[in-house]
Amino acid sequence: MAKYSVVGKRLPRIDALSKVTGAAIYSGDVTLPDMLYGKICRSPYSHALIRRLDVSKARALEGVKAVITADDVPGYKNRSPLLLVEMAHLAQEKVTYESQPVAVVAATSPEIAEKAVGLIKVEYEELPPVLDVLEAMKPETPPIYPNLYTNFIARPPTDKDSKPSNIAYHMVVNRGDLETGFREADLILENTFRTQPVHHGYLEPFAAVAKAEANGRVTVWTQSQGAFSARGMIAEFLGLPPTRVNLVPVEIGGAFGGKSFLPLAPLCALLAMKTKHPVRMEMSREEVLRDGRPAPGSVSTIKIGVTKKGYITAVSATFIYDAGGFPEMSHTMFVRGNTFSQYKIPNIKVEALDVLTNKIPVTYYRAPSTPQSHFAIESQMDLVARALGMDPLQFRIQNTAVEGDITPSGETLPKVGFKETLERMAEYLNQKGSLKGKNRGRGLACGFWHGAAGSWGAYVNVNIDGSITLVIGVTDVSGSRTSVAQIVAEEFGVPMESVSVVVGDTDTAPWASPSVGSQTIYSLSHAVYRACQDAKDQLLRLASPRLGVPTSEIFFANGHATAKTNPTKSIPLTALARSSLGFRGEGPVVGRGSIAALPPAPSVAVHAVDVEVDKETGKVKILSYAVAQDVGLAINPLSIEGQIQGAVTQGIGWALMEGYVFDDRGKVQNTTFLDYRMPTATDVPMIDTMLVEVSSTTGIYGLRHVGEPPIVGTLAALANAIHSATGVRLKTLPMTPEAILKGIQEQGKQ
Amino acid sequence: MKIIVNGREYEVASGPATTLLDVLRYELRLTGTKEGCSTGSCGSCTVLVDGKAVNSCLVLIGEVEGKEITTIEGLSQQGKLHPLQQAFMNEGAVQCGFCTPGVLLTAKSFLDSNPHPTESQIRQAIAGNLCRCTGYDKIVRAIMSAADYQRG
């Protein structure tokens, strides 16, 4: 008999019906009476001083209800915009990237708003942009911000001698003795790898609707991965306490980390408060690509020392991330937990830097910093295995860290299924057999993700019809509603149809951390589980006298509370819920559950890809793709397979075709889906998934983080496969047909 | 100007140079049709015009006068889901759901003309519809399974 009856089942998403019928409401679908339309005036320069900003003509245009600039933002009076992260930054005195918002208009029609934007007069004094991270890091390069010191953003540094810098953050971790480690090595290999900025490519552009309420509060409808964090950010921008803002959840049309960023909602809320009208703002795809915060490009250098027998003795690595024109979100902090935790490395030094340039600022994208770092790490692991003449899979198994090992950042490694996933993949490939055929190659790579954990609450109502309502405060970006509904159904012994999940607005729902870091189901499930137990305790107290058995002798199944010793003694939940309201009851059955930050339950995914490279054109055809991932326990395998397949496809885009193109002034050149090419159905094969279940000790039922790990290994897996197929090693992404062809031609010359 | 949407006739106030997408979303408030790019390269706004899938962001309302338009709101009939809708739910082909209406309508138009598709034909057929969540795997399987179901 299966351990669980609902958990572990391949069930359709509970939100699917509203989505296949077009009934689901997204931010852009919200319409209010008497609504105004907001539009942003953006900088044409990537680096310039604002000499004069004149909005008088725009304000005078008929139909224009408000024009705001940085001077009108209450939040900027309290805090430096440099510290108001993940939201639109109206330029003050200077612009630091092309398309930075300079002013915002609200008017009675989108056409008038657009016209008003054209009437805004801005005099710029263009400055030379700095576009290359290595250039930007040099001490002689002028700092983009005069008040930004490394690790001290917009506040005085501790060291009085320090100078403003374009290095926003700098992190170093050290373990063991590097010199000894490299001395012990028989082979030392060093390489530098580069990746380009890439966009999340969510299909839904940003949109927001805001309405000022009569009591001085403001209601906002917008897509956000974290309703409560968004509420806080909007409030900070408006200079209000957080509870003066109510954020209403709507469906979110793809996020992948990119929709913690709020490019519209704070502006929209400010316009609504100024005009006393509801205001809608929407971004075009072009605006999304110009100002929709992509993932950073990177330059990573890795030096590995190994013995002849293939044991790693030392690693030194530097990861540099291109932050763009704003110290938006640090990527270095993720390098600490996510690099080299998977391998046993006695001597190691890891450095990471976020460096400002005058390009589009960045934010987090699915396993932030880690696809970039693992492109370098796992490419380098492959190169070392080749140099040693070892099987790349065996080389990894041999160097795998185990539970209790200390990671480079000093953490004690919990149990992670490194060996189990590698062995599962070895078994799969063994069955599949070796790849035959000309110009074909197989690539392997691992992807590690440490995971995050926040604080979450949940309420459970046991309704008088015996159904259960779960109230949570987090937008569903990954099928979370369905998975937590499965937990509720499991715990109460009711069918899925009896469970409904309500994502409340921030006025009514319990606190929820943002849905980031693959933590949602992993962490939220604890709060949900506890809320279920709380409600069940109440039901047990109601059932015990009625069944005439102690509470410890009662179980829940088939919508009933039943005596363990005598299954004929049974009472339906509906009767218990009703009785709770009567004289002998305790009042409505309401369960409450909360959880503070859990230790993370890291996950690993092993990738194997077979490719065929056309040597005439350089085009890569992906013949097959397989991933084995340690998921702890699969609450809904259908949903997890979808996460893996989607992540891999994003990774394929990152590796082979996607990438921002800038001109020599830092202006984005590809602003449509025609020239920012993402994978279509014809670019990818079916993607085989193997869900390996090595229980975590911290997750309910043994759950782990799931959604981000499967993108991490994709980039190197493809680079390694292309190497196998052609003998050409590409260390720079994207590996376009041109790049591959160039590699093949250069190889021919040698 | 009159247009027929999901079997119902509407008198449209927008000018003939308004896109079909804007009329559907903003005048008729049929918001199931989504705008992802407005340049005809993502397929999120796909609707059927006389049974053929088109990007409604590229069609002006003046071009579809008197024609039969089907949007996602009209895909189920008499409260019964179209086999494609059922298959998309069952196979896990729906994640964020933003591309879903467009993919469903493209798939309907495709299966109507090709009831015995191969995997490769399905992939070709939906190549104009971007999906960023699913990796297309489960979408392709869902279309295959709906085709099986429709053949009985």
Interface residues (C-beta under 8 A of the other chain):
Chain A: R10 P12 R13 D15 A16 L17 S18 K19 V20 T21 G22 A23 A24 I25 Y26 G28 D29 T31 H200 G201 Y202 L203 E204 P205 E251 I252 G253 G254 A255 F256 S284 R285 V477 S478 G479 L638 S639 E641 G642 I644 Q645 G646 A647 V648 T649 Q650 T672 F673 L674 M678 T680 A681 T682 V684 M686 I687
Chain B: R25 Y26 R29 L30 T31 G32 T33 K34 E35 G36 C37 S38 T39 S41 C42 S44 T71 I72 E73 L75 S76 L81 Q85 F88 M89 N90 E91 G92 V94 Q95 C96 G97 F98 C99 T100 P101 L104 E119 I122 R123 Q124 I126 A127 G128 N129 L130 C131 R132 C133 T134 G135 Y136 D137 K138 I139 V140
